[in-house]
């Protein structure tokens, strides 16, 4: 696969997350075989133990770019889905156990412009979270700004930032509401 990330758990254990690239053509043309999790041994500098396929993705498919966070007893998995084009999106799932099962966010996708062709920020997806010293949470993500009336983005893939908030139900949501990226 590609776009791996490391997760540093509260107990000191390290985990590698990565997409499983299935070289065989799968039904529906999706070669993305889910998000894999395996423990990393820092002393021996290698992966160890069983490999767990913790998330097959949603109906958006093309699940990649995993990041894992721990908050209030939950493991929150943030992934990119829908490819890097105009169906790009950020989806989330969570579990009480690092190996799953993971339940999908009730308002998925958390961020996308796939159904809002009038939004100047298109192809919004592939995100990561940052927490500030004051406790605010922000989502950085990729996007593109196509020229009006076209699907061409001369600046290519850009990076944007959105303020997000953790709801009373424990799920992450855009601070301005909805799932479309804010312009400012």
C-alpha positions as CSV (number, residue, x, y, z in Angstrom):
1,X,0.0,0.0,0.0
2,X,0.9,3.6,0.4
3,X,0.3,6.6,2.7
4,X,1.2,4.8,5.9
5,X,1.1,6.4,9.4
6,X,2.3,5.6,12.8
7,X,0.1,5.6,15.9
8,X,1.6,6.0,19.3
9,X,-0.8,4.6,21.9
10,X,-1.1,5.7,25.5
11,X,0.4,2.4,26.7
12,X,3.7,3.1,24.8
13,X,3.0,0.6,22.0
14,X,3.5,1.8,18.4
15,X,1.3,0.7,15.5
16,X,1.7,1.1,11.7
17,X,-1.5,1.8,9.6
18,X,-1.4,1.3,5.9
19,X,-3.8,0.6,3.0
20,X,-3.7,-3.0,1.6
21,X,-3.1,-2.8,-2.1
22,X,-4.7,-5.8,-3.8
23,X,-2.9,-6.3,-7.1
24,X,-5.8,-8.5,-8.3
25,X,-8.8,-6.7,-9.9
26,X,-11.5,-6.8,-7.3
27,X,-15.2,-6.6,-8.0
28,X,-16.2,-3.0,-8.9
29,X,-12.6,-2.2,-9.9
30,X,-11.4,-1.3,-6.4
31,X,-7.9,-2.5,-5.6
32,X,-8.0,-0.9,-2.2
33,X,-8.3,-3.8,0.2
34,X,-8.9,-2.1,3.5
35,X,-6.8,-0.5,6.2
36,X,-4.2,-2.7,7.9
37,X,-2.8,-2.4,11.4
38,X,0.3,-4.0,12.7
39,X,2.4,-3.4,15.8
40,X,5.9,-1.8,15.4
41,X,8.8,-2.8,17.6
42,X,10.9,0.3,18.2
43,X,13.9,-1.6,19.6
44,X,14.1,-4.1,16.8
45,X,13.0,-1.6,14.2
46,X,10.5,-3.9,12.5
47,X,6.9,-4.9,12.4
48,X,5.7,-7.7,14.6
49,X,2.7,-9.8,15.5
50,X,-0.5,-10.3,13.5
51,X,-1.7,-8.0,10.7
52,X,-5.3,-6.8,11.3
53,X,-7.5,-5.5,8.5
54,X,-9.4,-3.1,10.7
55,X,-11.6,-1.1,8.2
56,X,-12.9,-2.1,4.7
57,X,-14.1,1.4,4.0
58,X,-17.5,2.7,3.1
59,X,-19.5,2.8,-0.2
60,X,-17.3,5.7,-1.4
61,X,-14.5,3.1,-1.8
62,X,-10.8,3.8,-2.5
63,X,-10.0,3.9,1.2
64,X,-6.5,5.2,2.0
65,X,-4.4,7.6,4.0
66,X,-5.3,6.3,7.5
67,X,-4.7,8.2,10.7
68,X,-5.6,7.0,14.2
69,X,-6.3,9.1,17.3
70,X,-7.3,8.1,20.8
71,X,-9.9,10.2,22.7
72,X,-12.2,9.5,25.6
73,X,-11.6,5.7,25.4
74,X,-12.3,5.6,21.6
75,X,-9.9,4.9,18.8
76,X,-10.9,7.3,16.0
77,X,-9.9,6.3,12.5
78,X,-9.7,9.1,9.9
79,X,-9.3,8.0,6.2
80,X,-9.5,9.5,2.7
81,X,-12.0,7.9,0.4
82,X,-13.5,8.4,-3.1
83,X,-10.1,8.9,-4.9
84,X,-8.3,12.1,-5.4
85,X,-10.7,13.6,-7.9
86,X,-14.1,15.2,-7.5
87,X,-15.4,12.4,-5.3
88,X,-12.6,12.9,-2.7
89,X,-13.8,12.8,0.9
90,X,-12.8,12.4,4.5
91,X,-14.5,9.7,6.5
92,X,-14.3,8.5,10.1
93,X,-15.0,5.5,12.1
94,X,-14.3,4.5,15.8
95,X,-13.9,1.6,18.0
96,X,-13.2,0.8,21.7
97,X,-10.5,-1.7,20.6
98,X,-7.6,-0.7,18.4
99,X,-8.2,-3.8,16.2
100,X,-12.0,-3.1,15.8
101,X,-14.7,-3.5,14.9
102,X,-15.0,0.1,13.8
103,X,-18.4,1.8,13.4
104,X,-18.8,4.4,10.7
105,X,-19.5,8.1,11.7
106,X,-23.2,8.7,11.5
107,X,-22.7,11.8,9.3
108,X,-20.1,10.5,6.9
109,X,-18.4,11.8,5.0
110,X,-17.1,14.3,7.5
111,X,-15.6,16.6,4.8
112,X,-16.3,16.6,1.1
113,X,-17.3,18.9,-1.7
114,X,-18.4,16.0,-4.0
115,X,-22.1,17.0,-3.9
116,X,-21.5,20.8,-3.9
117,X,-20.2,21.7,-7.4
118,X,-20.7,25.4,-6.6
119,X,-18.1,25.4,-3.7
120,X,-14.9,27.0,-4.9
121,X,-12.9,24.3,-2.9
122,X,-13.3,21.0,-4.8
123,X,-11.7,17.6,-4.3
124,X,-11.6,18.1,-0.5
125,X,-10.2,15.1,1.2
126,X,-7.2,13.3,2.6
127,X,-6.9,14.9,6.0
128,X,-5.1,14.9,9.3
129,X,-5.9,16.5,12.7
130,X,-3.9,18.9,14.7
131,X,-4.6,19.9,18.3
132,X,-3.4,23.4,19.5
133,X,-1.9,24.2,22.8
134,X,-5.3,25.8,23.8
135,X,-7.2,22.6,23.0
136,X,-8.7,23.5,19.7
137,X,-8.8,20.9,17.0
138,X,-8.1,21.7,13.3
139,X,-8.3,19.5,10.2
140,X,-5.8,20.0,7.5
141,X,-6.8,18.5,4.1
142,X,-6.1,18.6,0.4
143,X,-8.4,20.4,-2.1
144,X,-8.3,22.2,-5.4
145,X,-9.7,25.4,-6.7
146,X,-10.8,24.9,-10.3
147,X,-11.2,27.9,-12.6
148,X,-14.8,29.0,-12.9
149,X,-16.7,26.9,-15.4
150,X,-14.0,24.3,-15.7
151,X,-12.6,21.3,-13.9
152,X,-9.0,22.5,-14.2
153,X,-7.1,23.6,-11.1
154,X,-3.8,25.3,-12.3
155,X,-2.5,25.3,-8.7
156,X,-2.9,21.6,-8.4
157,X,-3.6,20.1,-5.0
158,X,-3.6,22.7,-2.3
159,X,-3.7,22.4,1.5
160,X,-6.6,23.9,3.4
161,X,-7.5,24.0,7.1
162,X,-10.9,23.7,8.8
163,X,-11.7,24.2,12.5
164,X,-13.4,21.0,13.9
165,X,-15.1,20.2,17.2
166,X,-15.8,17.1,19.2
167,X,-19.5,16.8,19.8
168,X,-21.2,15.6,23.0
169,X,-21.7,12.2,21.2
170,X,-17.9,11.9,20.8
171,X,-17.9,12.4,17.1
172,X,-15.8,15.0,15.2
173,X,-17.6,17.6,13.1
174,X,-16.8,20.7,11.1
175,X,-17.1,23.7,13.4
176,X,-19.2,25.6,10.8
177,X,-21.6,22.7,10.4
178,X,-22.3,20.4,7.5
179,X,-19.5,18.6,5.6
180,X,-18.5,21.1,2.9
181,X,-15.2,22.9,3.3
182,X,-15.4,26.5,4.5
183,X,-14.0,29.1,2.1
184,X,-12.3,31.0,4.9
